[in-house]
Amino acid sequence: MKAINKTLTLAAVSLLSAATLYAPSAHAAPAATGTGCPTPSKAEIKRSYDSKSDKPAKGADALRGVHVGYIPKGFTHGQLVAQKHDGVTEYGYQWTDDRGDTDLKRRFLWVRVVCWPGARDLADLKKLPVTLGTFTGGAKTKKIGGHQVLTKLGDGALGAGRFAGWVEREGVVVTVMAGQPLVGDLGRIVGGIKLP
């Protein structure tokens, strides 16, 4: 009988420990923002899916929880780009002018936050699970705008310009694509991006 009581006591202690381990703190952030990563609302995901654009483009607070402190002048349109897939959330905004995608004078800026639990340091960006704006092939480490970033030339779907990204904190990646005419402003753009 003592052996059975001892076994039951150990089982109860194990269950209590497991419940304590997984019980959420009264002050814990919601699951979607457990890393403090800004995420889009359902309405924003639908707006992105519907490819709705803003004319004029939104300003510094186009993304909730992200402040883009320096946006060069000359943009006429803006568009929210947001999606969730495979445990990853992408939340970004694109500013553009009226020039065509292939025009090297096109003014284009894309700021994106990627919520991905696998992001811990700069090397992890090479494994960033996104289809557009990856850091595979030709990425180099540089200091831009006060951040240690991975950077590479824009190509293919991104167009001409420079692409940069960094791990803001564990699970939170910020990427910036500046079109060719804005490459000289990249340091100021990157340095002006603030997350709470």
Backbone as CSV, one residue per row, in Angstrom:
resi,resn,N_x,N_y,N_z,CA_x,CA_y,CA_z,C_x,C_y,C_z
1,MET,0.819,-1.197,0.000,0.000,0.000,0.000,0.864,1.263,0.000
2,LYS,1.984,1.238,0.770,2.884,2.388,0.804,3.458,2.664,-0.581
3,ALA,3.775,1.608,-1.331,4.346,1.775,-2.673,3.350,2.445,-3.602
4,ILE,2.049,2.072,-3.493,1.010,2.673,-4.343,0.849,4.152,-3.995
5,ASN,0.791,4.474,-2.672,0.668,5.878,-2.245,1.855,6.704,-2.718
6,LYS,3.070,6.113,-2.632,4.269,6.818,-3.080,4.202,7.102,-4.583
7,THR,3.737,6.117,-5.378,3.600,6.271,-6.825,2.575,7.340,-7.157
8,LEU,1.414,7.326,-6.450,0.374,8.326,-6.686,0.863,9.727,-6.318
9,THR,1.614,9.830,-5.216,2.143,11.127,-4.805,3.110,11.672,-5.850
10,LEU,4.010,10.797,-6.353,4.952,11.229,-7.390,4.222,11.660,-8.658
11,ALA,3.167,10.928,-9.034,2.392,11.271,-10.229,1.720,12.630,-10.055
12,ALA,1.154,12.877,-8.852,0.486,14.156,-8.585,1.489,15.309,-8.629
13,VAL,2.680,15.101,-8.055,3.713,16.137,-8.079,4.140,16.420,-9.516
14,SER,4.276,15.359,-10.328,4.656,15.538,-11.734,3.609,16.334,-12.493
15,LEU,2.322,16.026,-12.276,1.246,16.753,-12.951,1.212,18.216,-12.513
16,LEU,1.387,18.450,-11.210,1.395,19.818,-10.699,2.566,20.603,-11.281
17,SER,3.727,19.962,-11.367,4.901,20.628,-11.954,4.653,20.971,-13.407
18,ALA,4.050,20.034,-14.142,3.772,20.277,-15.559,2.776,21.423,-15.716
19,ALA,1.740,21.453,-14.869,0.752,22.527,-14.953,1.390,23.869,-14.634
20,THR,2.283,23.895,-13.649,2.958,25.135,-13.284,3.867,25.595,-14.416
21,LEU,4.545,24.635,-15.062,5.453,24.965,-16.148,4.729,25.626,-17.311
22,TYR,3.506,25.189,-17.617,2.784,25.700,-18.774,1.730,26.736,-18.439
23,ALA,1.542,27.065,-17.164,0.537,28.073,-16.806,1.025,29.451,-17.237
24,PRO,0.192,30.214,-17.964,0.631,31.534,-18.403,0.673,32.516,-17.249
25,SER,1.622,33.405,-17.290,1.745,34.445,-16.277,0.590,35.418,-16.420
26,ALA,0.193,36.022,-15.320,-0.893,36.998,-15.355,-0.502,38.216,-16.194
27,HIS,0.796,38.453,-16.330,1.271,39.608,-17.090,1.824,39.218,-18.456
28,ALA,1.650,37.972,-18.871,2.213,37.519,-20.146,1.519,38.202,-21.314
29,ALA,2.256,38.438,-22.359,1.692,39.012,-23.582,0.878,37.946,-24.288
30,PRO,-0.069,38.320,-25.141,-0.827,37.330,-25.901,0.108,36.443,-26.720
31,ALA,-0.325,35.232,-27.005,0.518,34.258,-27.704,1.087,34.801,-29.014
32,ALA,0.275,35.521,-29.779,0.730,36.013,-31.079,1.845,37.049,-30.948
33,THR,1.901,37.721,-29.797,2.915,38.748,-29.629,3.808,38.430,-28.438
34,GLY,3.997,37.148,-28.143,4.816,36.740,-27.010,6.237,37.258,-27.080
35,THR,6.737,37.508,-28.269,8.091,38.049,-28.420,8.067,39.568,-28.517
36,GLY,6.874,40.149,-28.402,6.766,41.588,-28.595,6.873,41.949,-30.058
37,CYS,6.510,41.034,-30.928,6.620,41.248,-32.367,5.316,41.837,-32.904
38,PRO,5.364,42.990,-33.568,4.147,43.570,-34.143,3.538,42.639,-35.183
39,THR,2.244,42.410,-35.082,1.562,41.519,-36.024,0.348,42.219,-36.623
40,PRO,-0.028,41.848,-37.832,-1.183,42.482,-38.478,-2.494,41.972,-37.898
41,SER,-3.511,42.803,-37.987,-4.859,42.380,-37.601,-5.445,41.546,-38.746
42,LYS,-6.567,40.886,-38.483,-7.237,40.120,-39.544,-7.662,41.047,-40.678
43,ALA,-8.111,42.253,-40.325,-8.523,43.218,-41.347,-7.335,43.622,-42.224
44,GLU,-6.152,43.770,-41.619,-4.966,44.138,-42.397,-4.532,42.996,-43.311
45,ILE,-4.639,41.769,-42.832,-4.300,40.618,-43.690,-5.253,40.568,-44.883
46,LYS,-6.546,40.827,-44.626,-7.520,40.832,-45.724,-7.207,41.976,-46.699
47,ARG,-6.872,43.150,-46.164,-6.528,44.298,-47.024,-5.324,43.971,-47.908
48,SER,-4.341,43.300,-47.324,-3.163,42.889,-48.084,-3.553,41.889,-49.174
49,TYR,-4.362,40.910,-48.793,-4.800,39.884,-49.742,-5.558,40.506,-50.917
50,ASP,-6.343,41.549,-50.610,-7.126,42.226,-51.651,-6.285,43.231,-52.453
51,SER,-4.999,43.382,-52.109,-4.069,44.291,-52.789,-4.580,45.725,-52.844
52,LYS,-5.181,46.187,-51.747,-5.671,47.565,-51.699,-4.503,48.507,-51.442
53,SER,-4.472,49.622,-52.184,-3.376,50.570,-52.003,-3.889,51.874,-51.407
54,ASP,-2.964,52.603,-50.811,-3.266,53.893,-50.208,-2.714,54.993,-51.110
55,LYS,-3.537,55.989,-51.383,-3.083,57.143,-52.153,-3.678,58.375,-51.489
56,PRO,-2.900,59.161,-50.806,-1.445,59.079,-50.652,-1.033,57.956,-49.704
57,ALA,0.238,57.644,-49.743,0.783,56.597,-48.873,0.699,57.028,-47.418
58,LYS,0.581,56.047,-46.517,0.589,56.333,-45.081,1.986,56.766,-44.655
59,GLY,2.068,57.297,-43.443,3.324,57.851,-42.961,4.087,56.926,-42.031
60,ALA,4.744,57.533,-41.048,5.692,56.855,-40.158,5.098,55.702,-39.366
61,ASP,3.802,55.759,-39.093,3.157,54.717,-38.296,2.219,53.851,-39.139
62,ALA,2.604,53.582,-40.373,1.795,52.753,-41.268,1.607,51.346,-40.712
63,LEU,2.581,50.875,-39.921,2.507,49.561,-39.289,2.323,49.749,-37.785
64,ARG,1.293,49.140,-37.223,1.083,49.249,-35.776,2.267,48.634,-35.040
65,GLY,2.831,49.359,-34.086,3.949,48.848,-33.310,5.306,49.056,-33.962
66,VAL,5.334,49.745,-35.098,6.591,50.042,-35.789,6.576,51.521,-36.164
67,HIS,7.636,52.239,-35.833,7.728,53.642,-36.215,8.886,53.790,-37.199
68,VAL,8.567,54.250,-38.394,9.576,54.480,-39.424,9.882,55.986,-39.389
69,GLY,10.929,56.345,-38.670,11.226,57.735,-38.370,11.684,58.568,-39.552
70,TYR,12.196,57.925,-40.594,12.624,58.689,-41.773,12.095,58.016,-43.031
71,ILE,11.216,58.714,-43.722,10.682,58.261,-45.003,11.021,59.341,-46.025
72,PRO,11.862,59.021,-47.011,12.200,60.029,-48.023,10.945,60.547,-48.729
73,LYS,11.033,61.725,-49.280,9.893,62.324,-49.987,9.772,61.733,-51.397
74,GLY,8.602,61.950,-52.003,8.408,61.552,-53.393,7.552,60.322,-53.591
75,PHE,6.995,59.763,-52.522,6.129,58.594,-52.672,4.697,59.030,-52.939
76,THR,4.008,58.316,-53.806,2.620,58.635,-54.129,1.655,57.539,-53.691
77,HIS,2.145,56.314,-53.587,1.286,55.183,-53.229,1.901,54.395,-52.075
78,GLY,1.044,53.688,-51.364,1.500,52.790,-50.316,0.626,51.560,-50.280
79,GLN,1.189,50.476,-49.777,0.406,49.241,-49.692,0.884,48.397,-48.526
80,LEU,-0.069,47.920,-47.744,0.212,47.000,-46.656,0.441,45.610,-47.240
81,VAL,1.465,44.923,-46.761,1.748,43.566,-47.218,1.873,42.704,-45.975
82,ALA,0.903,41.824,-45.750,0.884,41.024,-44.523,0.387,39.618,-44.817
83,GLN,1.000,38.662,-44.146,0.553,37.272,-44.285,1.074,36.424,-43.140
84,LYS,0.397,35.310,-42.913,0.830,34.324,-41.921,0.963,32.993,-42.646
85,HIS,2.057,32.288,-42.395,2.282,30.991,-43.026,3.330,30.209,-42.245
86,ASP,3.136,28.941,-42.086,4.138,28.042,-41.505,4.738,28.558,-40.196
87,GLY,3.921,29.129,-39.313,4.408,29.626,-38.033,5.152,30.949,-38.118
88,VAL,5.075,31.612,-39.284,5.756,32.888,-39.509,4.706,33.951,-39.821
89,THR,4.907,35.159,-39.303,4.034,36.282,-39.644,4.882,37.363,-40.293
90,GLU,4.455,37.818,-41.462,5.125,38.908,-42.157,4.195,40.119,-42.133
91,TYR,4.743,41.270,-41.765,3.950,42.478,-41.611,4.776,43.640,-42.143
92,GLY,4.384,44.168,-43.297,5.186,45.211,-43.911,4.374,46.249,-44.645
93,TYR,5.065,47.304,-45.058,4.430,48.373,-45.829,5.388,48.784,-46.939
94,GLN,4.813,49.004,-48.127,5.607,49.411,-49.289,5.190,50.806,-49.729
95,TRP,6.184,51.681,-49.872,5.964,53.016,-50.396,6.525,53.041,-51.817
96,THR,5.789,53.611,-52.773,6.267,53.673,-54.160,5.868,54.992,-54.809
97,ASP,6.485,55.252,-55.961,6.039,56.385,-56.773,5.319,55.833,-57.996
98,ASP,5.061,56.692,-58.972,4.273,56.280,-60.143,5.087,55.626,-61.248
99,ARG,6.399,55.530,-61.088,7.234,54.934,-62.132,7.019,53.427,-62.205
100,GLY,7.289,52.850,-63.368,7.149,51.413,-63.560,8.209,50.623,-62.801
101,ASP,7.945,49.349,-62.547,8.829,48.473,-61.767,10.238,48.369,-62.337
102,THR,10.383,48.520,-63.623,11.706,48.340,-64.242,12.502,49.634,-64.367
103,ASP,11.892,50.754,-64.034,12.566,52.055,-64.126,13.564,52.191,-62.977
104,LEU,14.841,52.380,-63.287,15.873,52.491,-62.254,15.722,53.749,-61.400
105,LYS,14.922,54.715,-61.855,14.684,55.925,-61.066,13.480,55.774,-60.132
106,ARG,12.872,54.606,-60.162,11.693,54.348,-59.322,12.049,54.479,-57.844
107,ARG,11.247,55.243,-57.110,11.428,55.383,-55.664,10.582,54.305,-54.998
108,PHE,11.231,53.464,-54.229,10.563,52.311,-53.634,11.167,52.039,-52.256
109,LEU,10.326,51.859,-51.265,10.787,51.528,-49.920,9.851,50.490,-49.334
110,TRP,10.430,49.416,-48.806,9.645,48.343,-48.181,10.241,48.072,-46.815
111,VAL,9.435,48.276,-45.778,9.832,47.958,-44.406,8.948,46.806,-43.952
112,ARG,9.594,45.756,-43.442,8.848,44.552,-43.042,9.369,44.041,-41.708
113,VAL,8.446,43.541,-40.895,8.791,42.838,-39.664,8.390,41.384,-39.873
114,VAL,9.293,40.470,-39.569,8.999,39.042,-39.672,9.068,38.452,-38.268
115,CYS,7.958,37.907,-37.820,7.901,37.238,-36.514,8.202,35.763,-36.755
116,TRP,9.371,35.336,-36.306,9.832,33.963,-36.546,10.635,33.502,-35.338
117,PRO,10.145,32.494,-34.618,10.839,32.024,-33.418,12.278,31.586,-33.656
118,GLY,12.644,31.244,-34.888,13.997,30.779,-35.188,15.037,31.885,-35.271
119,ALA,14.605,33.142,-35.165,15.545,34.268,-35.291,16.182,34.576,-33.944
120,ARG,17.479,34.295,-33.860,18.214,34.589,-32.623,19.413,35.500,-32.885
121,ASP,20.088,35.282,-34.010,21.215,36.146,-34.348,21.271,36.351,-35.860
122,LEU,22.189,37.182,-36.292,22.267,37.601,-37.686,22.408,36.426,-38.662
123,ALA,23.158,35.405,-38.269,23.358,34.244,-39.152,22.039,33.541,-39.466
124,ASP,21.061,33.634,-38.559,19.766,32.980,-38.780,19.000,33.575,-39.954
125,LEU,19.327,34.814,-40.335,18.605,35.438,-41.448,18.783,34.676,-42.756
126,LYS,19.872,33.941,-42.872,20.091,33.161,-44.095,19.106,32.010,-44.208
127,LYS,18.409,31.702,-43.099,17.397,30.634,-43.095,15.988,31.202,-42.950
128,LEU,15.834,32.505,-43.092,14.539,33.149,-42.902,13.493,32.498,-43.807
129,PRO,12.430,31.926,-43.223,11.460,31.168,-44.025,10.425,32.053,-44.730
130,VAL,10.891,32.835,-45.688,10.011,33.673,-46.502,10.340,33.401,-47.967
131,THR,9.420,33.743,-48.849,9.675,33.489,-50.270,10.237,34.719,-50.978
132,LEU,9.931,35.910,-50.469,10.407,37.145,-51.091,11.267,37.898,-50.094
133,GLY,12.420,38.337,-50.528,13.306,39.066,-49.633,14.079,38.144,-48.721
134,THR,14.851,37.238,-49.314,15.674,36.304,-48.541,17.127,36.802,-48.539
135,PHE,17.923,36.198,-47.686,19.328,36.587,-47.579,20.263,35.476,-48.060
136,THR,19.783,34.661,-48.967,20.634,33.620,-49.526,21.428,34.209,-50.685
137,GLY,22.670,33.857,-50.783,23.500,34.278,-51.910,23.916,35.733,-51.897
138,GLY,25.170,35.978,-51.616,25.733,37.315,-51.740,25.491,38.268,-50.582
139,ALA,24.906,37.789,-49.483,24.668,38.677,-48.334,25.964,38.925,-47.569
140,LYS,26.152,40.169,-47.132,27.349,40.546,-46.373,26.932,41.244,-45.085
141,THR,27.776,41.139,-44.074,27.528,41.812,-42.804,28.118,43.211,-42.836
142,LYS,27.311,44.195,-42.433,27.761,45.592,-42.389,27.080,46.279,-41.222
143,LYS,27.592,47.429,-40.857,26.931,48.265,-39.862,26.239,49.386,-40.616
144,ILE,24.911,49.431,-40.497,24.112,50.448,-41.188,23.100,51.015,-40.191
145,GLY,23.044,52.316,-40.076,22.052,52.957,-39.220,22.108,52.521,-37.769
146,GLY,23.304,52.180,-37.284,23.456,51.768,-35.893,23.151,50.305,-35.641
147,HIS,22.826,49.553,-36.682,22.529,48.120,-36.557,23.569,47.297,-37.302
148,GLN,23.895,46.148,-36.757,24.678,45.157,-37.488,23.675,44.434,-38.372
149,VAL,23.835,44.507,-39.681,22.836,43.972,-40.605,23.463,43.004,-41.598
150,LEU,22.614,42.189,-42.195,22.981,41.466,-43.412,22.451,42.325,-44.538
151,THR,23.216,42.486,-45.576,22.777,43.316,-46.693,23.175,42.663,-48.015
152,LYS,22.402,42.952,-49.030,22.711,42.454,-50.375,22.046,43.357,-51.395
153,LEU,22.515,43.253,-52.618,21.897,44.013,-53.700,20.521,43.451,-53.986
154,GLY,19.585,44.339,-54.270,18.260,43.884,-54.679,18.338,43.282,-56.059
155,ASP,17.560,42.247,-56.283,17.528,41.628,-57.603,16.184,40.932,-57.794
156,GLY,15.934,40.496,-58.981,14.706,39.757,-59.254,13.470,40.542,-58.872
157,ALA,12.609,39.925,-58.079,11.331,40.533,-57.700,11.511,41.780,-56.857
158,LEU,12.637,41.896,-56.145,12.850,43.078,-55.314,13.204,44.308,-56.135
159,GLY,13.735,44.113,-57.306,14.126,45.238,-58.141,15.498,45.764,-57.769
160,ALA,15.906,46.854,-58.417,17.234,47.430,-58.191,17.242,48.205,-56.880
161,GLY,18.330,48.064,-56.133,18.465,48.766,-54.859,19.259,47.937,-53.872
162,ARG,19.040,48.166,-52.594,19.749,47.433,-51.549,18.767,46.930,-50.510
163,PHE,18.985,45.693,-50.083,18.141,45.004,-49.111,18.969,44.799,-47.847
164,ALA,18.383,45.069,-46.683,19.093,44.907,-45.411,18.150,44.314,-44.372
165,GLY,18.721,43.598,-43.407,17.900,43.025,-42.347,18.704,42.751,-41.098
166,TRP,18.009,42.729,-39.972,18.664,42.455,-38.686,17.673,41.811,-37.731
167,VAL,18.206,41.207,-36.680,17.374,40.641,-35.622,17.240,41.718,-34.555
168,GLU,16.048,42.264,-34.444,15.789,43.319,-33.456,15.887,42.758,-32.039
169,ARG,15.302,41.601,-31.858,15.395,40.822,-30.623,14.968,39.411,-30.982
170,GLU,15.164,38.477,-30.091,14.860,37.081,-30.416,13.431,36.950,-30.940
171,GLY,13.297,36.333,-32.107,11.984,36.121,-32.713,11.457,37.275,-33.537
172,VAL,12.217,38.381,-33.620,11.743,39.576,-34.334,12.812,40.041,-35.331
173,VAL,12.492,39.946,-36.616,13.409,40.356,-37.683,12.834,41.588,-38.372
174,VAL,13.688,42.546,-38.694,13.271,43.720,-39.468,14.050,43.698,-40.779
175,THR,13.346,43.891,-41.889,14.011,43.996,-43.189,13.610,45.310,-43.852
176,VAL,14.528,45.839,-44.643,14.288,47.085,-45.378,14.819,46.909,-46.787
177,MET,14.004,47.269,-47.768,14.450,47.313,-49.153,14.317,48.742,-49.630
178,ALA,15.438,49.336,-50.030,15.440,50.701,-50.562,15.751,50.633,-52.046
179,GLY,14.881,51.185,-52.866,15.107,51.237,-54.303,16.349,52.050,-54.640
180,GLN,16.861,51.882,-55.836,18.131,52.482,-56.258,18.285,53.965,-55.893
181,PRO,17.280,54.821,-56.129,17.478,56.242,-55.801,17.582,56.515,-54.299
182,LEU,17.221,55.536,-53.461,17.200,55.742,-52.007,18.333,55.043,-51.272
183,VAL,19.210,54.363,-52.004,20.286,53.602,-51.359,21.141,54.506,-50.471
184,GLY,21.374,55.744,-50.887,22.162,56.674,-50.085,21.483,57.048,-48.772
185,ASP,20.173,56.859,-48.688,19.406,57.169,-47.473,19.222,55.958,-46.575
186,LEU,19.755,54.804,-46.964,19.479,53.563,-46.234,19.882,53.648,-44.754
187,GLY,21.033,54.254,-44.463,21.461,54.373,-43.072,20.472,55.160,-42.235
188,ARG,19.975,56.246,-42.813,19.015,57.078,-42.096,17.681,56.363,-41.927
189,ILE,17.263,55.619,-42.950,16.005,54.863,-42.882,16.103,53.795,-41.801
190,VAL,17.160,52.982,-41.866,17.352,51.899,-40.891,17.457,52.463,-39.476
191,GLY,18.235,53.525,-39.302,18.414,54.122,-37.985,17.143,54.708,-37.405
192,GLY,16.191,55.064,-38.264,14.937,55.666,-37.806,13.839,54.677,-37.484
193,ILE,14.066,53.383,-37.703,13.032,52.373,-37.425,13.086,51.990,-35.967
194,LYS,11.951,52.143,-35.277,11.872,51.833,-33.844,10.711,50.893,-33.569
195,LEU,10.986,49.874,-32.773,9.957,48.977,-32.267,9.935,49.130,-30.751
196,PRO,8.756,49.073,-30.134,8.701,49.248,-28.676,9.407,48.112,-27.937
